[in-house]
Amino acid sequence: MANVTLDGVNKIYENGFHAVHDLSLEVADGEFLVLVGPSGCGKSTALRMVAGLESISSGTLKIGDRVVNDVHPKDRDIAMVFQNYALYPHMTVAENIGFALKLKRTPKAEIDERVNEAARMLELTEWLQRKPGQLSGGQRQRVAMGRAIVRRPAVFLMDEPLSNLDAKLRVQMRADIARLQRNLGVTTMYVTHDQVEAMTMGDRVAVMRQGLLQQVATPQTLYDTPGNLFVAAFIGSPAMNLFEAVLSEDGGSLWISADSQKIRLSDEAVAAHPGVKRYIGQTIAVGVRPENLHDPAQLPGRPPDQVLTATVELREALGSDLMVHFSLPGHKVSVEEAHDSPVDEKTFAIPEGGGVMSLVARFGPRSRVGDGDAVPMVVDTERLHFFDLATRAAIWS
């Protein structure tokens, strides 16, 4: 096994397009690292540079202790799984899985042993004599995985391997791939645009935007402490609610005002974000996750100065949760390329003299709120996030 180190890696194409900017990242031996971001952010280009399928414009790439900038792909001790499976249609499953070993003139007995071992891991034993055209999408992806496994590489590289599968199969396959990687202990770099996939599979997740690394951390750290507005908006489903608010001080407490409504920040919120005191009198971006907005009927006894009143625009009953879309006066913070709003804000009535914003709340399934109701929402201020509107960075110390 081996670690992968990218040190100041850049990719600039002949037409001048700068696809990856000064990417510095280390993937530990045996780690499952996911590169995630919107289309065109440079994540697949970064993976292809590690594979040797794209040249490196500048910077250093190491696999283990060896600099591999100019090493041919076949000599890098890596195995890549592609989005389109890249199987040979005229070969059987067994022949596809063992083809790379055959090219290396591996003895037939060893090829058979490795192919059968991979087939057992991937539950493909009964399909070994089938052709790819006789398999389902999920089975074809397992064959592609098997072809990588038999090579026993130092590093697995996976480029959106589940994007061609239906939703149910994606859930099953992402669990299977994560389990398999942990059993094999092979260093793995995995590219996806799906942040749910990234959060459920990776030991760490690296978020990219426009060729720049935004933040790399464990999935829970990204969710709990996003480093900037882009990460806050991109990580989480439904997305974090982000809106503009003016910070003020009154009666020894800090308050945020969104249009005509004010919320008092708890002492715990200020203690967790002491740097917010520097912004008194200024407009900042405030973020709140849907699960941190509560139906007061299901959470009695909370202070009335930590409540927002909003109008119900849409309810989505999911069985275990009720997703409620609200509109209220104020100004939503737009984060380019992160998430489209699930509700078109243009359909909301705009209050006289001001703007309108939407919020999504995750209520309990027994909530009685109805469409068109003006509903008070309890805001868990201890879970609020604060961002500088100019730098887009999170406000902490």
Buried (B, 14 or more C-beta within 10 A) or exposed (E): BBBBBBBEBBBBEEEEEBBBBBBEBBBBBBBBBBBBBBEBBBBBBBBBBBBBBBEBBEBBBBBBEEEBBEBEEEEBBBBBBBBEBEBEEEBBBBBBBBBBBEEEEBEEEEBEEBBBEBBEBBEBBEBBEBBBEEBEBBBBBBBBBBBBBBBBBBBBBBBBBBBBBEEEBBBEBBEBBBEBBEEBEBBBBBBBBBBBBBBBBBBBBBBBBBBBBBBBBEBEBBBEBBBBBBBBBBBBEBBBBBBBBBBBEEEEEBBBBBBEBBBBBBEEBBEBBEEBEEBEEBBBBBBBBBBBBBBBBEEEEBEEBBBBEBBBBBBEEEEEBBBBBBBBBBBBBEBEBBBEBBBEBEEBEEBEEEBBBBBBBBBEEEBEBEEEEEBBBBBBBBBBBBBBBEEBEBBEE
